[in-house]
Amino acid sequence: MTLNRAWLLLAACLMTPITTASANVVTDWDEKAVAFIQPRMVPPVAYRAMAILHIAMFDALNSIEPRYRPYYAQLPATQGTSKDAAAAAAAGAVLINFLPEIASDIQAALQSYLAAIPDSEAKSNGIKLGEVVAAKTLEARASDGSSAPDAYRPVTRPGLYIPTAFTVTPQWPDLTPFAMTSPSQFRPKPPIALESEQWVKDYNEIKELGAKNSSKRSPQQTEDARFWLLTGPLSTHPLYRQIAIRKEMSVIDSARFMTVTTAAEADAAIAVMDAKYKYAFWRPITAIRNGDIDGNDATEREATWQPIDNTPMHPEYPCAHCIISSAVASATEAMLGTADIPEVAMTSPTAPGVTHRWTNLNAYADEVAAARIFAGFHYRFSTIVGQDMGRQIGVHTVKTIMQPLGATR
């Protein structure tokens, strides 16, 4: 079995079951898309792909039932046009464009889904609408900077060996956002000074709590750290997919809800990569193994220190998982009017047999942030800054795109 197919099978087995009675075409194709995309794209690229997919579904549905401002396109369509056919065709077309190597698998899933819709003019019109909207959406994002070559320049000296693994999406600081005015709109201040008391405090905290075999970390903290080694759409989409279902949202409201949250997480990924590559702050594994050269006598070097798992291949500051989970939580809260939600549950392939549950969005986001300290990946100050950025981006996205018709900006 290939790695990709193993990932898909594992994801399908571990994803929290959802109540099909309340599911709709938007949540159905979100789940399908995550399964196709998760094992094949690094998180920032995957978030972009999911945002484009949801925009296409939203614009197709909003063309049939125009209740919100379109994101890119609003095409002529009768109310009798099949919403299920339109959204499914839009999603399928986007996925095939992004993943041509598995086009036959995607096409098979699409045909299976469409086969359940009775043949009619409404169905045919829906398929045509979805395909046209998908093409327009893909065309609009074709020159957003995502295909720019990786020109990251490693810091080194002539003849000096450095690790040769590729960094993750160094071109993302120049990517066109989905709701932000620029990638740097919410760029934070620089990381704290190495001579500061806060640096000493956070350095020593993660040195103790984030070590691979830490005796200071509790069993629950270790579980959280391993649970949230999961990143990408599989770490976020089950959350708001369940919320849409539990809230029994209509198809068009589900489309708007999931498009806004997906756009928020995609912009969060852009914003955090902008800050990461701007400041290029060192990861704990680098800092702790070089604690004798940071100019601070209160940070002792530990030559063999390791985090709980492999450190992500991009700069430390700020915390990406923190900004994305907080952007999702804040966008959801802004749309629902409350941080309290019907109970949702998630599993993680990086913590088999464990289920985490939440009834509050802030509790979810705080758990994710703390887990990155326990994993040895992020200092506390970085998680705080990341969460603050995420909250700003989430609220900004809700206020900026796909507003109800007649609403003032």
N, C-alpha and C positions, 0 to 999 in steps of 0.2 A: 504493500500500500504506500502510495506517495505521501510525502509530508502534508501537502495541501489537502488531499482527500482525508487523511487522518485528522487534520484540524477540523474539517467540515463535519466529520462524524462526531468528533468529541464535542464540538460546539452544539450540534443538534441534540446530543444526549444530555448535555449539561444546562442548556438554556432552560430557564424557568418556564413551565408550561403556561399557556395563556388560555383564557376562556374563549373558545372559538365562537360561541354564541354572540359575543359582543365585538369580535374582531371585524375588520373591514378591509377593503383592498389596500388602504394605506399601511395599516399595521402588518398585513400579510406580506406585502412587498418590501417593507422595511426589514422584516425578519429574513426573507429570502436574500435580500441584498447584503445584509450583514454576513450571512453565511458564505456568500460568494466572495465578498471583498476582504473580510477579516484576515484570512490566511495569505493573501496575495499582495497586500499593500502595507507599508509602514503607516503608523497612526496618522500623521498629518495629511498624507496623501489620501488615506481612507476617509478621513473626515471631509475633505474637499469633495471626494466622489459621492459620498452620501448626501452632502448638501445639494449638489447638482441634481442628483436623482430625485430628491424631495421637491426641489423647485420645479422640476419638470412635471411631477405628479400634481403638485399644487396648481400650477398654471393651467394644466389641462382640466382639472376639476373646476377651477374658478372660472374657466371659460364657459362651462356648462351652467354653473350656478354662481354668477358673479356677485359675491358678497364682500370681497376684499380687493384692495389694490393689487394688481398683478405684480409679480416680481420682474419678469421679462416680457411676457406676451399674454395677450388676451385675444383669442381668435373667435370668429363667429361660430356659434354652436347652439343648437336647440336644446331646450331643457330635457327633451326626450332622449338625447344622446346618452349611451351607456357610460356611466361614471366608472364602473368596474373595468370595462374594456379600455377606456381612455387612460386611466391611471396605470393599469397593468402594462399596456403597450408603451407608455412613456418610460416606465421603470425598466422594462426589458430592453428598450432601445438604448438607454443610457448605459446599462450594464454591458451590453454587447460591445458598445463603443469602447468602454474602459477595459474590458477583459476579452478581447477577441480570441485569445487562446482557449477559452472555454465557451465560445459562442454557441456551440451545439448543446451544451448542458443548459445554458440560459434559455435558448430557444425552446428546448424541450419543456422547461419549467413554465415558460410563458404559454406555450400551446396547451399544456395541461390545464393551466388556469383559465384560459379563454374558452376551452372546450366545455367548461361548466356553465358558461353563459349561453343561453339560447341564441341560435343564429337569427339575426334580424338586421334591418337597416340601422337600428340604434346601435347595435354591436359594431357593425362595419364602420359607421361614422365615428364611434368612439375610438376604434383602433387607429383610423386615419388621423384623428385629432391628436391622440397621444404621440404618434410617431412624428407629426409635424412639430408639436411643442417640444419634444425631446431634441429634435434637430436644431431648433432655434436656441434652446438652452445651451446645448453643446457648442454651438457656434459663438454664442455670447461669451463663453468662458474659454474659448480656444486659445486666446492670446493673453491669459491672465498671469503669465509668468511661471506657471507650474512646470513647463517643459524646458525651462532654462537649464543649461548645462551646470553640473556641479563644479564650481570653480573655487571651492574652499581651499585656502592655503594654510597648511599645517605650520604651527610655530616651531621652528627648529634652528639649528646652526649647521653650517656646512659639515657634512660627514657624520652628523650625530643621528643615531637610530632613534626613531619614535614609533609607537604602534601604528600599524598601517590600515586599520579598519576604517571604512567610510563613515563619515558623520551623517546624521540624519537631516535631510532636507535643508541644507545651508542656503538654498535659493528662496526659502519661504519668507524671509524678511522683505522680499520684493514682490510677493504675491498680491494680486488684487483682492481685497477683502470682499465679504458678502454684505456686510452692514456697516462696518467701520469706514471712516473717511480715508484712513491710511493704516498700514501695518503698525506704525508708531503712535497711533492716537492715544493709546493707553500705556505707553512705555513708562515703566517705573523709574524711580531714582536709582542711582548705582547701588550695588550691594554694599553692605556695611564694611567699615574699615577693619583691616586685620589687627590694628592696634587697639580696637575697642573692647570694652568689657562684654558687649553682646557677642562678639566673635568668640571670645573665650568660652562663654556660656554655651553657645550653640555648638561649637566645635566639640567640647567635652561631652555634651549631651548625646550627639550622634555617634561619637566615638564609643560610648558605652551602650546605648540603646540600639544602634544600627549595626553593630558588629555581627558577623555571620553566626557565631556561636555565643552570643551575649548571654550572660547569666543575670543581667539586670532587666532584660525584656521579659514581660509576663507571657504566659501561653496565649492569652487573647491578643496581645500585641503582635506576637509572632504569627498567629493566624491571620490577622489583618494585613500584616506586611506581605504574606504570601498570597492572600486573596487578591490584593491590588497590584500584584505583579502583572495582572491582566490589564492591557491597555487597548486602545483602538475602539471602534464602534461597539464591539461586544461588551465593553465596560460601561457603556452609557445608554445605548439604544434600548436594551431590555427594560430599563427604568422608565423612560417616558413612553415606551410602547404600552407597558402595563397601565400607566396612568391614563392614557387615552382610552384604553379598553375599560378600565374600572370606572371612569367618568362617563362612559357610554356616549362619547362624542360622536357627532354625525360625521359622515365621510369628509365633507368640506372643512369642518372644524378640526378633525383629526389631521387633515393635510396641512392646515395652517399651523396648528400646534407643533407638529413634528418638523415642519420646515423651519420654523423660527428657532426651535431648540437646536436643530442640526446646523443651521447657519451660525448660531451662537458658538457652538463647539468648534466649528471650522474657523471662525474668526479668532477664537481663543487660541487655536493652534498657530495661526499666523502671528498673532500678537506676542505669544510666548517665544516663538522662534526669533522674532525681531529682537526681543530683549536679550535672549540667550546669546545670540551671535554678536550683539552690540557689546555686551559686557564680558563675555568669555570667561566667566568665573569658574574656578576649579571645583571639581567634584570632591566629596569627602574622601574617597579612596586616594586621590592625589594629595589633598591637603594633609591628611593624617600621616601618610607615608613621608611627607615632607614638612612635618610639624616643626622641625628645627630651623627652617629657613623663612618662616612667615614674619619674623621680626617681633614675635610675641613670646616671652619666656613662659607664659602660662599655658601654652599649647605644646604638649610633649609629643614627640614623634613615636609612632608605633610602626615598625618596619614591615610587619606581616599582616596589617589590618585588612580585612575584607568585608564588604557588605553582604547582605543575605543572598544576593544573586548578582548576575552581571549588570554593571552600571550601564544605563542607556547611553548611546553614542551621540551625545550633544551636550553643550555646556550646562552648568548647573542652574544658574539663576535666571528667572525664577522657576518654580516648580510647575511643570506642564500638566501633570495629572491634577494638580490643585486648581489651576486656572480653568481647565476644561470642565471638571466636575462642578465647580462653583458657577461657571457660566450657564451650564445646563440647569442647575438648581435655581439660579436667580431668574433665568428666563421663564422657567416653569412657574415659579412663584409669582412673577409679574403677570403672567397670563391667567393663573388661577385665582389670584388675589389672596393667597395664603401659602405658607410653607408646609402646612399640614396636608397630607395626602392619604388616600386609601392605602392600606398596607401593600407594599410591593416587595418582591423577593428576587434575589439574584444568586446564581452560582458562578463559580469561576473554575476554568480548567487548570489554573495554577494552585488551587486549593481543593482538590477533589473531595467530595463528600460533605462539603460545608455549604450551608445556605445562610445568607445574610438578609435581614428584613428591616424595612424602615417605614415609619409613618410620618416622617418629617424630613424635608429636603435639606435643612441645615445639618441634621444629624448624619445624613448620607455624605454631604460634602466634607464635613469635619472628619469623618472616618477615613475618607480617601486621603486627606491632607496628612493626618497623623501617621497613616500607614507608610508614607514615603520617608518619614523620619525613622520609623522602626525598621524599614528595609535598608537604611544606610545610604539613601540616594540624595536626600535633601535636608539642608539645615532648616531649623524652625523659622528663621527670618524669611527664608525663601518661600516656605509654605504660606506664611501670612501674606506676603506680597502677592503671591500667585492667586490666593483666594480673593483678595481685594480686586485685582485686575479682572478676575472672572465675574465677580458680582457686577462690576461696571459694564462689562461687555454684554452680559445677559440682559440687563435692564435696557441698555442702549439698543440692542437688537429688537426687542419687543416694541420699543417706541419708534423704530425707524422703518421697518419693512412690513409689507403686507397688512397695512392698517385697514380696519373696516371702512367700507365706502361711506363717505360723508364725515369721517373723523378728521379732526384737524391735527396736524403734526405738532 
